[in-house]
Amino acid sequence: MTIPTKVTVLRIVLAVVIMGLVTVPGLVAKIVCLVLFTLASLTDWLDGYLARRLKQTSPLGILLDPIADKVLVLGVLVSFVQLHVVPAWMVMVILARELLITGVRLYAASRHFVLAAAKEGKHKTTSQMITVILILVSFVVEEAFAGHPPQPLDHLMAQGIAWALWITVVLTVISGASFFWRHREILLDAMARP
């Protein structure tokens, strides 16, 4: 396993730790979640940088990278739904897009094609990660003020999170449509097979 692929696997491990910690009450747990998620998000850039720098691009790494992103972001977003912080329908839109695209990627891999992440997908992932970071920051603020942050700060955080969620959902839909259009030949091939 190459170094960049190990970094990608580390992102998946961090995702599991964060999902376990996000429901734990207390300021320390929320700060640790925020720090770990930020580090995990940075590994998304780091594995690509190392793959190019060390010339260690591999089919496994290309396949695992977007899967690690999905595990990290979706795992935490589902935890937010459980905590009643994010509307379930928004997470369902994101989840549906990710599952459909993962299915197409796996089908393409079975036909010996590797579909690398495109620019739109990277923008979508970045927006999702920023949204999660904003929500985790709001958790830290809530804990720091014992559940009663000043009204202007509370309002500002709520508005920022709402905007970030809508931007994320829109980018998710746009990037999904772009992916399916770009790879329509593979989809047509899949539908033509018995």
C-alpha positions in Angstrom: 0.0 0.0 0.0 1.4 3.4 -1.0 1.9 6.3 1.4 -0.9 8.3 -0.1 -3.3 5.4 0.2 -2.3 5.0 3.9 -3.2 8.6 4.4 -6.6 8.0 2.7 -7.2 5.0 5.0 -6.3 7.2 8.0 -9.2 9.5 6.9 -11.6 6.6 7.2 -10.3 5.7 10.7 -10.6 9.3 11.8 -14.1 9.4 10.5 -15.1 6.4 12.7 -13.5 8.1 15.8 -15.3 11.4 15.1 -18.7 9.7 14.7 -18.2 8.1 18.1 -17.2 11.3 19.7 -19.7 13.7 18.2 -22.5 12.6 20.5 -20.4 12.7 23.6 -21.3 15.8 25.7 -18.8 18.2 27.0 -16.5 20.9 25.7 -13.4 18.7 25.4 -15.2 16.1 23.3 -16.5 18.8 20.9 -13.0 20.4 20.6 -11.5 17.0 19.9 -14.1 16.4 17.2 -13.5 19.7 15.6 -9.7 19.2 15.6 -9.9 15.6 14.3 -12.4 16.5 11.6 -10.2 19.4 10.4 -7.2 17.1 10.3 -9.1 14.5 8.5 -10.3 17.1 5.9 -6.7 18.2 5.4 -5.7 14.6 4.6 -8.0 14.9 1.5 -5.5 17.4 0.1 -2.5 15.7 1.5 -3.1 12.3 -0.1 -3.4 13.9 -3.5 -0.4 16.0 -3.0 1.7 13.0 -1.9 0.5 10.9 -4.8 1.7 13.5 -7.3 4.9 14.4 -5.4 6.0 10.8 -4.8 4.6 9.6 -8.2 2.6 7.0 -6.3 -0.8 7.3 -8.0 -2.5 4.0 -7.9 -5.9 2.6 -9.0 -6.7 1.7 -5.4 -5.9 5.2 -4.2 -8.0 6.8 -6.9 -10.9 4.5 -5.9 -10.5 4.9 -2.2 -10.0 8.7 -2.1 -13.7 9.6 -2.9 -14.9 6.7 -0.7 -13.0 8.1 2.2 -14.5 11.5 1.7 -18.0 10.0 1.7 -17.4 8.0 4.8 -16.0 11.1 6.6 -18.6 13.6 5.6 -21.7 11.3 5.5 -20.9 9.6 8.7 -20.7 12.9 10.6 -23.8 14.3 8.8 -25.8 11.3 9.7 -24.7 11.9 13.3 -26.0 15.5 13.0 -29.4 14.2 11.9 -29.5 12.0 15.0 -28.7 15.1 17.0 -31.5 17.1 15.2 -29.0 19.6 13.9 -29.3 18.9 10.1 -32.6 18.2 8.3 -32.8 14.5 7.3 -33.9 15.3 3.7 -30.7 17.3 3.0 -28.6 14.4 4.1 -30.7 12.0 2.0 -30.1 14.1 -1.1 -26.3 14.0 -0.4 -26.4 10.3 0.4 -28.4 9.4 -2.7 -26.0 11.3 -4.9 -23.0 9.6 -3.2 -24.5 6.1 -3.4 -25.4 6.5 -7.1 -22.0 7.7 -8.1 -20.2 5.1 -6.0 -22.3 2.5 -7.9 -21.3 3.9 -11.2 -17.6 4.0 -10.1 -17.8 0.3 -9.0 -19.5 -0.7 -12.3 -16.8 1.2 -14.2 -14.1 -0.5 -12.1 -15.6 -3.9 -13.0 -15.2 -2.9 -16.7 -11.5 -1.9 -15.9 -12.2 1.8 -15.9 -11.2 4.1 -13.0 -13.2 7.2 -12.8 -11.2 9.8 -10.9 -12.8 12.7 -9.0 -13.5 15.8 -11.1 -13.2 19.4 -10.1 -16.9 19.7 -9.4 -16.8 16.8 -7.0 -13.8 18.4 -5.2 -15.8 21.6 -4.8 -18.8 19.7 -3.5 -16.6 17.8 -1.0 -14.9 21.1 0.2 -18.3 22.7 0.7 -19.5 19.7 2.7 -16.4 19.7 4.9 -16.7 23.5 5.5 -20.3 23.0 6.5 -19.4 20.2 9.0 -16.7 22.4 10.4 -19.1 25.3 10.9 -21.5 22.9 12.7 -18.7 21.6 14.9 -17.6 25.1 15.7 -21.2 25.9 16.8 -21.1 22.8 19.1 -17.9 24.1 20.7 -19.5 27.6 21.2 -22.6 26.0 22.7 -20.6 24.0 25.1 -18.3 27.0 26.0 -21.4 29.1 26.9 -23.1 26.2 28.7 -25.8 26.0 26.0 -26.7 29.7 26.1 -24.5 31.7 23.7 -25.2 35.4 23.3 -28.3 36.0 21.0 -26.4 37.8 18.2 -23.7 35.0 18.0 -26.3 32.3 18.2 -28.3 33.9 15.3 -25.2 34.4 13.2 -24.1 30.8 13.7 -27.6 29.5 12.8 -27.8 31.7 9.6 -24.2 30.7 8.6 -25.0 27.0 9.0 -28.3 27.3 7.1 -26.6 29.0 4.1 -23.7 26.5 4.2 -26.2 23.6 4.1 -28.1 25.0 1.2 -24.9 25.7 -0.8 -23.7 22.2 -0.1 -27.0 20.6 -1.3 -27.0 22.7 -4.5 -23.3 21.9 -5.2 -24.0 18.2 -4.5 -26.9 18.1 -7.0 -24.9 20.1 -9.7 -21.8 17.9 -9.3 -23.9 14.8 -9.5 -25.6 15.9 -12.7 -22.2 16.9 -14.2 -20.8 13.4 -13.2 -23.7 11.6 -14.9 -23.5 13.7 -18.0 -19.7 13.2 -18.3 -20.0 9.5 -17.9 -23.2 8.9 -19.8 -21.6 6.3 -22.1 -20.9 4.1 -19.1 -24.5 4.5 -17.9 -25.9 3.6 -21.3 -23.6 0.6 -21.4 -24.8 -0.5 -18.0 -28.5 -0.1 -19.0 -27.9 -2.0 -22.3 -26.6 -5.1 -20.5 -29.0 -7.8 -19.4 
